[in-house]
Amino acid sequence: MIVRVSTPAADGASSPALPYVLVNMAMTADGKIATANRRIASFGTRRDLAHLYALRATADAVMCGARTASAEDIHLGPGPARYRRSRIERGLAEFNLRILVSGHGRIDPASSIFTRRFSPILILTTERAGQTRLRQLDGPADQVVVCGRTQIDFRAALAWLRSARGVKRLLCEGGGELNAALFGQGFVDELHLTICPFVFGGAAAPTIADGPSPRRLADAARLRLVSHRRIGDELFCLFRKVRR
């Protein structure tokens, strides 16, 4: 099903309710999330993977960009049975909603994620994808959500996810361009960052937020460090958004 959404008008002083957005990323000591050729995009330990599943167990939906989905054999699901039980104990559905994001709609309909039908898959895209590509994606995806003409209107998309799909907690797992859009527009409430003991280097290697840079420090996304813990050679940090 193809649906089109736009930003709902604010009712007086109130704004549409949005999901609480968490970003979870692992990065090297020099701030990279993959090598420049993207051949190495997964380098965390099993403890980092367990942290990922623990976060997924708290979220109504898990989201990632199209490049992340195509670069890795991902499923965006809750993982082993103990994490699914944890979801049920929290009053959540056993399996989370899954969301892929691509402004151009450049998602391979034959991607392995579409063969794993344990929970609905949504695609967020724009009119730039074109009617042919939208129809191609309409088959493998449960819903194709068009939210914007040339750029994804994340306020419209998030408001729709909250109102139409009941998404109160949304976990984003990259990549850098998607993260940058969410940070740049002030939609990220928490950043879970695992710092791993590697240095990749490379000016073209992606970082956790690959988007236009603010011209002034005052325009940067502001975070505060809430907690950190070392496990082995990895450092697990939790940051929360500073309310302006």
C-alpha positions in Angstrom: 0.0 0.0 0.0 1.3 3.5 -0.9 0.3 6.3 1.4 1.2 10.0 1.3 1.6 12.1 4.4 2.4 15.7 5.1 3.2 17.7 8.3 0.0 18.1 10.3 -0.9 21.7 11.3 -0.2 22.5 14.9 -3.4 23.0 17.0 -2.8 26.3 18.7 0.3 26.1 20.9 0.5 22.3 20.6 2.5 20.3 18.2 1.8 16.8 16.9 3.1 14.1 19.2 6.3 12.5 17.9 8.0 9.2 18.9 10.9 9.3 21.3 13.9 8.7 19.0 17.0 6.8 20.0 20.1 6.4 17.8 22.4 3.5 18.4 25.8 3.3 16.7 29.2 1.7 17.1 32.2 3.8 16.0 36.0 3.5 15.9 38.2 5.6 18.1 38.6 8.0 15.2 34.8 8.3 14.8 34.2 6.1 11.8 31.3 3.7 11.3 32.8 1.9 8.3 35.9 1.9 6.1 35.9 4.3 3.1 35.0 1.4 0.8 32.4 0.2 3.3 33.8 -3.4 3.3 34.1 -3.3 7.0 30.9 -2.0 8.6 30.5 -4.4 11.6 33.3 -4.4 14.2 31.7 -4.4 17.6 32.0 -7.4 20.0 29.2 -9.8 21.0 28.6 -7.5 24.0 27.8 -4.6 21.6 25.5 -6.9 19.7 23.7 -7.8 22.9 23.4 -4.1 23.7 21.8 -3.6 20.2 19.2 -6.3 20.9 18.5 -5.0 24.4 17.7 -1.6 22.9 15.5 -3.1 20.2 13.6 -4.8 23.0 12.5 -1.4 24.2 11.4 0.0 20.8 8.1 -0.1 18.9 10.0 0.2 15.6 13.6 -0.1 14.3 14.7 2.1 11.4 17.8 2.3 9.1 18.8 3.8 5.8 18.7 2.0 2.5 22.5 1.8 2.2 22.8 0.2 5.6 20.2 -2.3 4.7 21.9 -3.2 1.5 25.5 -3.3 2.9 24.7 -5.9 5.5 22.5 -8.9 5.8 20.1 -7.3 8.3 16.7 -8.2 9.6 16.0 -5.4 12.1 14.1 -7.8 14.3 14.2 -8.4 18.0 16.7 -11.3 17.8 16.8 -14.3 20.2 13.8 -15.5 22.2 14.9 -13.9 25.5 14.7 -10.4 23.9 11.3 -11.2 22.5 10.2 -12.2 26.0 11.5 -9.0 27.3 9.4 -7.1 24.8 6.3 -9.0 25.9 7.1 -8.3 29.6 7.2 -4.6 28.7 3.8 -4.8 27.1 5.1 -4.5 23.6 4.4 -6.7 20.6 6.7 -9.7 20.3 8.2 -8.3 17.1 8.9 -4.7 16.3 7.9 -2.7 13.2 10.7 -2.4 10.7 11.4 0.8 8.7 13.7 1.4 5.7 14.5 5.0 4.6 15.5 6.1 1.1 14.6 9.5 -0.5 15.2 8.0 -4.0 13.5 4.7 -3.2 16.7 2.9 -4.1 16.0 -0.3 -2.2 16.4 -3.6 -3.9 13.0 -5.4 -3.8 15.0 -8.7 -3.7 16.9 -7.7 -0.5 17.0 -10.5 2.1 15.1 -8.4 4.6 11.9 -8.8 2.6 12.1 -12.6 2.8 11.8 -12.5 6.6 8.1 -11.8 7.2 7.9 -11.9 11.0 6.8 -8.2 11.2 5.6 -5.4 8.9 8.2 -3.5 6.8 7.6 0.1 6.0 9.6 2.2 3.5 9.9 6.0 3.9 10.6 7.8 0.7 9.7 10.9 -1.4 8.0 11.7 -4.7 11.6 11.7 -6.2 11.4 7.9 -6.3 9.0 8.0 -9.2 5.8 6.0 -9.8 7.6 3.0 -11.3 9.9 2.5 -8.3 7.1 3.1 -5.9 5.0 0.4 -7.5 8.1 -2.0 -7.4 8.5 -1.4 -3.7 4.8 -1.7 -3.0 5.0 -5.5 -3.4 7.7 -6.5 -1.0 7.0 -3.7 1.6 3.8 -3.7 3.7 3.5 0.1 3.2 5.4 2.6 1.2 5.1 6.0 2.9 5.7 9.1 0.6 6.6 12.0 2.9 8.0 14.9 0.9 8.7 15.9 -2.7 12.5 15.8 -2.9 13.5 15.5 0.8 12.0 13.3 3.4 9.8 15.4 5.7 10.8 13.7 9.0 8.4 15.7 11.1 5.5 14.4 8.9 6.9 10.9 8.9 7.4 10.8 12.6 4.0 12.3 13.4 2.4 9.7 11.1 4.3 6.8 12.7 3.1 7.9 16.1 -0.6 8.5 15.1 -1.1 5.8 12.4 1.2 3.0 13.6 1.4 3.7 17.4 5.2 4.1 17.4 6.1 5.7 20.7 9.8 4.7 20.8 11.8 4.6 17.5 15.3 3.2 17.4 17.5 4.4 14.5 20.5 2.3 13.5 22.1 4.5 10.8 23.6 5.1 8.5 25.3 8.5 8.8 23.1 10.4 6.4 19.9 9.3 8.1 21.4 10.1 11.5 22.5 13.5 10.3 19.0 14.4 9.1 17.5 13.4 12.4 20.2 15.3 14.5 20.0 18.3 12.2 16.3 18.7 12.7 16.4 18.1 16.4 14.5 14.8 16.5 17.1 12.7 18.3 16.4 12.3 22.0 19.1 9.8 22.9 22.4 8.6 21.4 23.8 5.3 22.4 27.4 5.2 21.3 29.8 2.3 21.5 33.5 3.3 21.0 35.5 0.5 19.7 39.3 0.0 19.8 40.1 0.5 16.1 41.3 3.4 13.9 40.2 3.3 10.2 41.2 6.7 9.0 40.2 7.9 5.6 38.6 11.2 4.8 35.8 9.5 2.9 35.0 7.0 5.6 31.5 7.5 7.0 30.9 8.9 10.4 27.8 8.7 12.7 26.4 11.9 11.2 27.3 12.5 7.5 25.4 15.6 6.5 25.7 19.3 6.1 27.7 20.9 9.0 26.3 23.7 11.0 28.0 27.1 10.4 27.9 28.0 14.1 28.5 26.0 17.2 25.1 27.3 18.5 23.4 25.4 15.7 25.0 22.0 16.5 23.0 19.3 18.2 23.6 19.5 21.9 23.9 16.4 24.0 24.8 15.7 27.6 26.6 12.6 28.8 24.3 10.6 31.1 26.4 7.5 31.7 29.4 5.5 30.4 30.8 2.1 31.2 33.8 0.2 30.0 33.4 -3.5 29.1 36.7 -5.0 27.9 38.1 -2.6 25.3 34.8 -1.0 24.4 33.2 2.1 26.0 29.4 2.3 26.1 28.2 5.9 26.3 24.7 7.2 26.7 24.0 10.8 25.7 20.6 12.7 25.9 19.4 15.7 24.0 19.9 19.1 25.7 16.5 20.9 25.6 17.0 24.4 24.3 
